[in-house]
Amino acid sequence: MPPAAAPPLPAERSHWQTLRDLLPWLWPVGERGLRLRVGAALLCLVAAKAANVLVPIAYARAVDALAPKEAVAAALAVPVALIVGYGLLRLAASGFGELRNAVFAKVQARAARRIALAVFVHLHALSLRYHMDRQTGGLSRVVERGTRGVTFVLNFLLFNILPTILEILLVAAILWRMFSLTFAAVTLVTVGLYVAFTLLFTDWRLRFRREMNQTDQEANTKAIDSLLNYETVKYFGNEAHEARRYDESLTRYERAYVRSETTLNMLNGGQAAIIALGLTAVMLLAARGVLAREMTVGDFVLVNTYLIQLFMPLNILGFAYREIKQGLTDTEAMFTLLGEPQEVSDRPGAPDLAPGPGALAFEDVRFAYRPDRPILQGVTFHVPPGRTLAIVGPTGAGKSTISRLLFRFYDVTGGRILIDGQPIEGVTQQSLRAAIGVVPQDTVLFNDTIRYNIAYGRPGATDEEVIRAARLAQVHDFVMRLPEGYRTMVGERGLKLSGGEKQRVAIARTILKDPRILILDEATSALDTRTEQEIQAALRQVSTDRTTLVIAHRLSTVVEADEIIVLQEGRIAERGTHAELIATGGLYAEMWRRQSEAVAMAEAAAAAQAAADLDQPRQGRAAVLRGTAGQAAAPVEAATEASLPDGPEPVIEGIERPGP
């Protein structure tokens, strides 16, 4: 199979725009202490460069002073003083440079920290639609490289580029003043050629750095995605396939890396040639001046020292410019991320959701993930405070969409949703979500302790409150049997716990949150029959005096609901109590009949298995168990397929797990 084509490179974002976005973080509003640090760092920078340009003068005058003199004592005193001054100037240049770095370190670290935090907060503010499309591995690499790029840009821009430019101007002025315009002109021409060559060549080879970033991000995304789905890879024996996909991305990264390094060597060679030519030209001018007795030997040494001292930071200038360009390239993706618009945002000055009993209303709610695919088409219902509404229907009918709209992960395209008479789009999302608790069907836990995951419902909860919630969720006894108790790590996404254990932790977490509106999305789907009955009793207790919305896959869990609505194709097809809907003999009654038949067939198969176990010899029991399991599965599967009349998605969610 030929390697997959690399995804297109992102559109180039102006480096000036990225730099403009970055600079305000160096002058933070309301941070007087940090602004003073920036000013002090700039003063130290100027002092360091001033001392640095005086070093060659002291060195040259010491050389001249060491020439044979008649007054030996005076000849010794002068060069000693000049040499001491030379040492003090070098110490001052180095000391002010280190002091500058120490003063600015907090500004640099604070900027990197706040930018990373801003990206993190913004990612959480983006809509569910964005996060369903994102790739976790690539996104984490963008933030990682961008944060590192911020540090590079701040460090090299302020303490390499600007100081080097300042030193170049000072050296040119000194050469012009002490000798002639020719020295300054040759120096500036050499520097100009060096800078122009560096900028043009670096801009040209930047495409290879971009390609390296893209292929590195692609490889990282594939690796993380594969490791997160470790069990799926093992189920299908696709280790070689995953390794091949990963290696295809690494191969493209390898090619980009080789081109990047090769062109870097070409850049370094060109820079060295320009410096050598410029240095040779200036030294020839100085040698001619010495021969013409217009300059002393000390002046010859001074010119050489100036140029060597100048070209050293100039060489760093090329490296610094490359690092800044690369840092801006790494940072631009992170700032692009910061510029990602929020699909769902609070209105300016939006108030918090006012306290209330939790009355819930959907009024002619319409919604579509895409314009050509409507999901909800005029759904209207009202749930009085403390009552329970159950929502059932086939896959794709819009049950889960209702809970997402209630949490305001998306905004409705028509109609409105109200809690205690307040439209939810008019209040803050934080206060809205604080009033709603959910026990999802698929529970994902943090890679932390059991206590942390339960306390996530209310992070400031005490140990006693956590334990009480765990008892209500029937998980406390299980936790206490573990060697580390509530300090037990659950593993990534909670993989160290069974489905039932994760579900009970999720229930405990929601109990601890104590919301006024409770959403149960098949909250007991992963539990055995006995535990399910215990949890159902706990949930009934928890939902007392709370408005409860039950998204049901198993109809046996909703028979006690105050009202049941049946969704089909985004509309309410039926509504009423369990008894009323059964008496009507419509869609709900048909679903109930099919599930009841499936349960009866499974119970009959289990009874047949038990009877066979009594009659068959021990050595034949394994075969009987296999045959009986197949017989039991067939009627349940058949009932599942036939649960609904013809429609867009004629399969009931979770029908394969009928209630008792």
Secondary structure as GFF3:
##gff-version 3
##sequence-region A 1 660
A	DSSP	alpha_helix	15	22	.	.	.	ID=ss1
A	DSSP	three_ten_helix	23	26	.	.	.	ID=ss2
A	DSSP	alpha_helix	32	65	.	.	.	ID=ss3
A	DSSP	alpha_helix	72	125	.	.	.	ID=ss4
A	DSSP	alpha_helix	128	133	.	.	.	ID=ss5
A	DSSP	alpha_helix	136	156	.	.	.	ID=ss6
A	DSSP	pi_helix	157	161	.	.	.	ID=ss7
A	DSSP	alpha_helix	162	178	.	.	.	ID=ss8
A	DSSP	alpha_helix	181	228	.	.	.	ID=ss9
A	DSSP	alpha_helix	230	236	.	.	.	ID=ss10
A	DSSP	alpha_helix	239	291	.	.	.	ID=ss11
A	DSSP	alpha_helix	297	338	.	.	.	ID=ss12
A	DSSP	beta_strand	360	370	.	.	.	ID=ss13
A	DSSP	beta_strand	373	383	.	.	.	ID=ss14
A	DSSP	beta_strand	388	392	.	.	.	ID=ss15
A	DSSP	alpha_helix	399	406	.	.	.	ID=ss16
A	DSSP	beta_strand	414	419	.	.	.	ID=ss17
A	DSSP	beta_strand	422	423	.	.	.	ID=ss18
A	DSSP	three_ten_helix	424	426	.	.	.	ID=ss19
A	DSSP	alpha_helix	429	434	.	.	.	ID=ss20
A	DSSP	beta_strand	436	439	.	.	.	ID=ss21
A	DSSP	alpha_helix	450	455	.	.	.	ID=ss22
A	DSSP	alpha_helix	463	472	.	.	.	ID=ss23
A	DSSP	alpha_helix	476	480	.	.	.	ID=ss24
A	DSSP	three_ten_helix	485	487	.	.	.	ID=ss25
A	DSSP	three_ten_helix	492	494	.	.	.	ID=ss26
A	DSSP	alpha_helix	499	513	.	.	.	ID=ss27
A	DSSP	beta_strand	517	521	.	.	.	ID=ss28
A	DSSP	alpha_helix	529	542	.	.	.	ID=ss29
A	DSSP	beta_strand	547	551	.	.	.	ID=ss30
A	DSSP	three_ten_helix	555	557	.	.	.	ID=ss31
A	DSSP	beta_strand	563	568	.	.	.	ID=ss32
A	DSSP	beta_strand	571	576	.	.	.	ID=ss33
A	DSSP	alpha_helix	578	584	.	.	.	ID=ss34
A	DSSP	alpha_helix	587	615	.	.	.	ID=ss35
A	DSSP	three_ten_helix	618	620	.	.	.	ID=ss36
A	DSSP	alpha_helix	621	641	.	.	.	ID=ss37
###
